Structure formats: structure tokens, C-alpha cells
Amino acid sequence: MVDAACADLERERAATGAAVAGHVDLGERAGRERVAIPVLTVHRIDAYARHCGHADLPRECADGRMGR
């Protein structure tokens, strides 16, 4: 299950990385909502960090250590 989740993450990372790399003009807007490329990049980092934070919850239950 963990291996599958890691594979999913890597596949999504590669797909979004390729999509963003296709836009050399950082002022360009993309997608249905016409969002600026830098905003998409920040959102990508934010979403990844948030999900990493969610992984702290089961770990804290398992070992009692609080995340920092």
C-alpha cells in the first residue's frame, strides 16, 4: 500500500512537473481557471506539504512523538 502511494505521488509529480515545464513564460496562465504558472507551482508545494503534515497524525499515534 505504501509502495503504491509512493508510485502515485511520483507519477503525479512527474506529470505536473512536465506540465509546468512546458510553460517557459512564467507570466503565462494555464488551465481551465487561467491560473498563473507561479501560483500553480506554489499550490503544488503547499499541497505536498499539507499532505506530509497529514502523515504526522498516524505517526504521532504510533510513536507518541509530536511533529515539529
RAZI-V941840 format. One record per helix or strand of 3 or more residues. SS is the DSSP state (a for helix, b for strand). FROM is the first residue (numbers start at 1). LEN is the number of residues. If there is no record, write none. Layout:
SS	FROM	LEN
SS	FROM	LEN
This chain:
a	2	20
a	37	27
